[in-house]
Amino acid sequence: MVRRQLRPKPLLDEPSLRSFLVGHGVKPVHMSKIWRHMLANPDCPLDEIPGIPDRIRLPLKEEFTFLTSTVATTLESEIDGTIKLLVRLQDGGEIECVLIHHTGEAEDPAARQADRCGQRDTLCVSSQVGCRLGCTFCATGTMGLQGNLWAGEIQEQLVHARRLRPVSNIVFMGMGEPLENYEGVVNAIRGLVDVQRFGVAPSSITVSTVGIVNNMRRFMDDLPKIKLAISLHAPTQELREQIVPIGKTFKLEALMEVLDEYAARNSKGMVMVSYVLLAGVNDTDECAQQLCELVKGRPVIVNLIPYNPFEENVYRYETPTDERVDEFLKVLSEADIRVFQRRHHGRDIGAACGQLAKLGRQAPVRDIENFTLEKERAPQAPARGPTASSRADRPRVSTSGGLHRTALVA
């Protein structure tokens, strides 16, 4: 697609700044000096940065700005302190990012792994304005793809978030499919881990993908220390095509092959597999058994996410009951599959998994991972079992086998 035009350009965008310096006959080594100074002194005019050649001062000020985006609105959860930020882009586009607050409470009844439950904040960033993939359970897809974010714009989300709280981890699980904006995301991550800029530990960054197989392989070569997570959502090829249309292009068999390749390269790590539970669609005992067969023997942690509904969902998906979620989790756990149910962070402000949208609009809050495509009529949905129109935010765990954890450690 056509690249979004920004002027002035984001100073944190390495490809743009490198091209600028080379074009003015200045060594790129000056980039680190520029970034260090501006991150420490964000209000400094660009033509007053110390130690840079005089001949680039005025052109640098004319062509770049430290931040191209602004925070238009913030909402903080009264439940757990999670903060959602509406970020307005230079060209008028809007994205959201979320500071997911982990309270530090041990959620397992027996307080297992309590030593790992310290307070921390994980930043969930967006990589695109909208999305073109049209997963049937997510409202962001109704926006269509309005454009890819520049690498600098992705990094600016961390600048905005750090002004509110320290950030421990970063997950690319916000608006958009990260591996559809491959160059932007890879360049952004290189900036995030650069000690001259943000110095984020590579092991603290996770990129979630619906399964863009060719770019997953590129990613493993380009950024081998960054974690990948897979949005699966169905245990069979036929069902996945119905829920995740891109599955018609990237087959389940090919996706599992690249998962195995990734696991082989990361012998000490586990692969996060996300699975949104849709009542009567993919939450049956049969689906649970099929999922066991699919991931058995693979180093995965299955992350169960009960569906967060939204009004515009033409597929009329519903949230499974607490009991159905427990039964699904139990099937996996008893098969020795490591599994947990994701805790809802910031659900009261529409910041839980699948709830990123456009704050301040009159339209109902849209979900990030809960995509849908606008259609003239709702497709026929499979027969469904009992559902819950409203759910408590209490965490739940299986009582046998598996991983007795429900909080996502991104």
N, C-alpha and C positions, 0 to 999 in steps of 0.2 A: 504494500500500500504506500501511498505518498507520505513522505516524512512530514510531520507537523513542523511548521516554521515558527521559530522563536527568535525574537530580537527585542532586547538584548538576550544573549545566550547564557545558559547557566555556567557559572564559573567552575562548578564542580564536575562539569562534563569533560572528562579527559580527552576524548577524541577532538572536541572542538578547540579546547585550549592548546593542545599540542599542535594542531594545524595552524592556529593563529601564531604561535611563537615561531614555528618553522617558517611560516610565510613572511615574518618580519626579521628573519635572520638571527633569531635568538634561540639558544640551546634549550631544549625541553627540561633540562635540569631545574630551571627556574619555576616549574610548576609546583614542586614541593614547597618552595619558599612562599609562593603566593597562597597556597592552600593553608599552610600552617598559620600564616599571619591572619588570614581572613577568618578562620575558624576560631582563633583566639580574640580577634578584634572585628566582629561582624559589622560594626558601624563605620569602619574605616573606608573612606573613598578609595576606589581602586587605583587612582592615579597617585595616591600617597603611600602605597605599599613600599616599605623600605627595601633597598638592596636590589631592585630590578632596574634594567636599563632604561634610561630616560626616554629613549625613542619609542618605547611601547606604552608609556604611561597614558597618554591621551587616547590612543587607539584601544587600549585595554578597557578604559572606562566607557568608551563609546560602544564597544561590541559586546561587553559582558556585564553581568550583575551578579552579586553574590547569591541572592535568592530570587528565582523567577516566580515562585509560588508564595501564597500567603495562607494562613489558617483563618478561614472564614468563621467557623463555629467549632466549639468543643462541647462535649457532653460527658459527664462523669457518672458512672453507675453508683447508686446508693447501696447496692448489694455488695459489691466487691472492689470498688474503686477503679474499675476498668474505664479508660478514657477513649472516646471516639473523636477523631478530628476530621472535619470537612476541609479539604485543601483545595483552594481555588488556583487554577493554573493561569499562566500568563495569557493564554488565548481564550480564556473564559470557560474552559472545561473544568470539571470537578471530579475529584477522586476522594476516597476515604482511606485512612489508616487508623489502626487501633493499638493503643497501649494496653495489652492484656495484663491485668494485675493478678498475680498469684499471691494469695494471702499468707501462705506459709503453713496453713493447716494441714495436718495429715488426714487424708480423706478415707483411708481404709479403716474399718472399725477396730482392727487390731494395731493400728498405727504403724503398719509395715512401711519401710523406707521413709520414716518420718525425718531422718537426717537429710533427705534430699528435698524436703518441702520448704526450703527457705523462701522468704519473701523475695519477689523479683518481678520485673516487668518485661514482657516479650512484645516487640513491635511487629505487627502484621502490616506489611506494605503492599501497595498496589503496583502493578507493572504496566497496565494498560488503562485507557479510558474506555470502559465498556468491555465487551467480549463478543467474538463472532461464533463461538463454538456451540452455543444453544443447548447446553445440557438441560434436560427437561425439568430439573428441580431447582433451578437457580434463576433469580430475577434479573441479575446483572445482564444476562444474555438478551433481555428485552431491549436493552439500550443499543444493541449492535456494537460493532467496534468503531469507536470514534477516532482512535489513534493510539500509537505506542508512546509510552513515556520515554523521554530522553534519560540516559544514565544519570545525568545531573539532577533531574527531577525526582528520580527514585531516591537518591542520596539526600535530597532536601527533606524528605519525609523523616529521616533520622534527625536532621538538624532541628526540625520543628518539635519532634518528640522529646529530644534531650533537653529542651528548654522547660519541659514539664517534669520529667523524671529521668533518672539513669536507666539505660536500656541494657538488659542482660543478653537477650537473644533476638534474632531477627528471622521472621518467617515470610516467605513470598507466598502468601495465601489470601491476598486481598483481591481487588478487582483485576480481572484479566487472567489469561494463561501465560505464565512467565516465559515458557519456552517458545511461544509465538512471537515474543519480542526478544529474540535470542541475544542479539548484539547489545541491546540496551541493558538487559539484565546482567549479562556477563561483565560488561564494563562497569556497571553499578557495583557489583560484588567486588570487583578488583579495587574499586575506590573504598568500599566499606572496610576491607581487610588491610588496606594500605596504612602502615604505621604513621605516615606523614599526614594522613587525613583522619580516619576514625579509629583505626587499630582494632576492629572487631575480630575476635578469634574465628577462623574459618569453621571450627567445629560448632560455633554458636549460630550458624546460618543454615536454614533449611529452605529448599525450593520445592514447592509442591506442583506436580504436573498431572494433567489428566491422561498423559501417555503419548506425547509427541516423540515417538520412538527414535527417529533419526537424530533429533536434537538432544535426546537423553544421552546418546552415545557421544555426541560432540561435547556435551557438558561434562561427562565423566573424564574426557581427555583434557579439556581446557581448565576445569576447576575440580581436580580430584579430591580435594579436602572438604568440599562443600557437600552437605547432606541433601539427598533427594527423597521426596515422599511421593507416593503414588495415590491419586484419587481413583479408586477402583469402582465402587458403588454397585457392582453386580458380579456374581460368581460364574456366569456363563456368557459366551459370545452373543447368543440371541438376546438375552435380557439386557446386556450392556449396550447393545446397539439401540435398544428402545429408550434407555435412560440417558446414555451418553452418545450422541450421534457420531462423534469423531471416532467412536469404536468401529465404525464401518470401514474407516481408512486404516486405522492402526489396530489390528486384530489382537484379541486377548492373548493368543499364543505368542505373538511377537513381543507383547508387553511383558509377559512373564519371562521370556528369554532375556530381555534387557535387564529385568529385575535380578535375574540370576547372575548376569555379568557384573552388575553393580555390586551385588553382595560378595562376589568372588574377589573384587578389588578392595572391599572394605571388610576384611575378615573379622574385625573386632566390633563392627557396628551392626545394628538392626535396621531394617527398612520399614518405615512407617507406611501402612496401607490404610487409607481413609475409606469409610463405607457409610454413606448416608442411608439411614433406615427409613423406608417409605412403607407405610401401613398397607399390608396386603399385596405389595408389589415385590419387594426383595427382602422381606423380614420373616419369611416362613421358616419352619424347621428344615424343609427341603433345601432352601437357599443356604441356610446355615451349614448343612451337611456338604453341599456343593462347594461352599467357600472353604470348608475344612480340607476337602480333597484338593482344591486348587493351591492352597498355601502350605499344606502339610510338608514338613521337612525343609521349608524355606525359612531363612532368618528374618521373619517379619513380626511386627507388632500391629495387630488390627485395631484401628481406632474407630469405634462405633459412634455415629453422630445421629441421634434422633432428629428427624426432619423438623425444621422451623418453618411453619407455614406462612404464606403471604397471600393477600387477596387476589392478585392478578394471575395466580397459577391456573392456567386453563386446563391442566391435567388433573386438577382437584386432588392432589396428593394430600395425605393426612399423616399425622404423627402417630406412631405406634403407641400402644399403652405401655405403662411401666412394666407390666407383667410380660408383655411380648418381648420387650427389649431384654429383660432379665433372662427369658428362655433362650433367646438367640445367643446372648453372651454365654450362657451356661453350656450350650452345645459346643461352642468353640473352645471354651475353657476345659471341658471334659475331654476334648481331643488333643489337649496339651498345646493349643494355639495360644500364644500370648495375646491378650485382648484387654481392652478397657473401653469404657464409655467416656467420651469427652465431656468434661464439665462445661456448663454454659457460663461464659464470662460476659458480663455486661448485657445480659439479656433485656434488662429493663430500659436500655437506651438503644436497642437494636444493634448491638455490637457483638452479639454471640455469633458463633460459626454460621455463616450464610446470611448475615443480616447487614452487610455493608450496603449503603445506599447513598442518597443525597439528602443530607440534613437540611432542614430549613425549607423543604418543599412541601406542598400540600398533599402530594401523593403519598400513599402508604409506604412505609419503609421497605426497601427491597433487600433481598438476601444475596450474599456473595456466592456461596457454594450452592445455593438453592435456585438454580437457573430455570428459566422457562422460555419458550418461544411464543410470541403472540400468534394465535391462530384464530380463524373465524369461528371454529367450534371446537369444543373440548374433545380430545380423543377418548375412545372408550377405555376405561381403566379396568384392570383385572378385579375380580371380586376381592373384597377386603374383609378382614376380620374387625373386631372391636377396635376403636381408636379413642384417643383422649383429645378433647378439644383444648384442654389446657393441662399443663404439666408442672409439677413442682420442680424446682431446680436442685433437688437433693441428689447427690451422687449415689450411684449404685454399683455394687461389685458382685461378682460371682462368688459362691462359697466353696468352690472346688476347683483346684488346679489353676493354671494360667497365671496371668499377671494381675494381682489384686490392686489395681490403681485406676483412678478415673480422671485425674487431672493431666492435661496435656503438658508435657515438658517439651517445649519447642526447641 
